[in-house]
Amino acid sequence: MILKDRVAVVTGAARGIGREIALLMARLGARVVVNDYGGSEGGQGATQAPANEVVEEIRKAGGQAVANYDSVATMAGGEHIVQTAIDAFGRVDIVVNNAGILRDRMIFNMTEEEWDAVLNTHLKGTFAVTRAAAPRMKEQRAGRFINMTSTSGLVGNIGQANYAAAKLGIVGLTKVVALDMARYNVTANCISPFAWTRMIGTIPTETDAQKARVEKIKKMSPAHIAPVAAFLASDAAKDITGQVIGVRGKEIMLFGHMRPIMRIHHADGWTVERLSEMCAGTLQHHLVPLDTSGQYFNYDPLV
């Protein structure tokens, strides 16, 4: 019961990773706000039934939970989600920003609506709920933010410019929240999850390579992600903040921070000609090659 009496808000908690996190946190003693507006993986439609089912499952197991059906994509929605926790349980201690959608399209075909829908759900949604909870955590001088990023943002992926931009933006947001809230004993971390979910189920399977890749992902359960989220929410992780942690099946990895990998200096400054001469030797050896075959460059984390 390491989360006993804590109040957790989990967005996108009706299915997949969010559902597993909500269920585990409840088993560990947390009182949970199960947020989900019940849309499709692309964000269309809405139904209250999925969130209600998770709440009922928690209650049948002896836990405490309430449902919330707001979209995270507006500031009003974020405020109402957090207010649901205040009204039901009197406080908010943990926020898991998990809600997400996909609108995949090659960059030369992506529409403004597809861009905005994904950025609003992932990046603005993470900000909206965080902004609503932060003053309350600041006042109580304790709290945990756990955000979801993706290797699509950390490394890149074809056809996901909107999703990748949002997910890497969440990393930047998380690092600043960690800095802003450190003096108030509030931590903020990212999880980069690898697991079979409805969203991952939209990956193309037109080629043998794509089919093989999907089969490997299917072996990775959303349940593998939940213990890491619960750990980050606990007192055991009180000194861990500003980090990006990958979870791939039974493997956990810590991602490096973006730092300079080399420096060059010229007493007279740099010209195009000098850079051209240098690039063929020194610079070229340090560049990370881009694999345009459809895999991640230099490293496919799903294999």
URFEN-V174367 format. One record per pair of residues at least 6 apart in sequence whose ideal C-beta (glycine too) atoms are under 7 Angstrom apart, sorted by the first residue. I is the first residue (numbers start at 1). J is the second residue. Records with the same first field share a line. If there is no record, write none. Layout:
I->J  J
This chain:
1->28  29
2->28  234
3->25  28  29  30  230  233  234
4->29
5->29
6->29  30  93  94
7->30  31  85  89  91  92  93
8->25  30  32  93  94  96  233
9->33  35  81  82  85  92  94  95  96  129  133
10->18  21  22  32  33  34  35  96  98
11->18  35  72  81  96  97  98  99  129
12->18  36  98  99  100
13->19  21  22  34  35  36  51  54  98
14->34  36  38  50  51  54
15->50  198
16->197  198  222
17->98  193  195  197  222  225
18->98
19->54
20->222  223  225  226
21->96  98  225  226  229
22->32  34  54
23->57  58
24->226  227  230
25->32  230  233
26->32  58  63  65
27->61  63
28->230
30->94
31->64  65  89
32->58  65
33->66  68  81  84  85  88
34->51  54  55  65  67  68
35->51  68  70  81
36->50  51  69
37->46  69  70  71
38->46  47  48  49  50  51  69
39->45  46
41->101  102  198  199  202
42->101  102  103
43->101  117  121
48->67  69
51->67  69
52->67
55->65  66  67
58->65
59->65
66->84  88
68->81  84
70->77  80  81
71->77
72->78  81  99  121  125  128  129
73->120  121  124  125
74->128
75->128
77->128
78->128  129  131  132
79->132
81->129  132
82->92  129  132  133
85->92
86->92
91->136  140
92->133  136
93->142  143  144
94->144  233
95->129  130  133  145
96->146  229
97->125  126  129  130  147  148
98->148
99->121  125
100->121  122  148  199
101->117  118  121
102->163  199  202
103->114  117  118  162
104->159  160  202
105->114  159
106->159
107->161
110->161  162
114->162
115->162
118->162  163  166
119->162  165  166
122->166  167  170
123->166  169  170
126->147  170  173
127->173
130->145  177
134->181
137->143  181  184  186
138->181  184
141->184  185
142->185  186
143->186
144->187  232  233
145->177  187  188
146->189  191  229  232  233
147->170  174  188  190
148->191  193
149->167  170  171  190  192  244
150->163  167  192
151->192  296  301
152->160  163  164  167
153->164  167  168  171
154->168  192  255
155->296  297  299
156->164  296  297
157->164  296
158->294
170->190
171->190  244
174->188  189  190  242
175->242
177->188
178->187  188  241  242
181->188
182->241
187->237  238  240  241
188->241  242
189->232  240  241  242  243  245
190->244  245
191->225  228  229  245  247
192->244  246  255
193->225  247
194->217  220  247  248  301  302
195->220  221  222  224  225
196->217  218  220  221
197->222
200->217
203->210  214
204->210
205->211  214
213->302
216->302  303
217->302
219->249
220->248  249
224->247  249  250
225->247
228->245  247  252
231->237
232->240
243->254
244->255
245->252  254
246->252  253  255  301
248->301
261->286
262->286
264->278  282
266->274
288->297  298
289->297  298
290->297
291->297  298
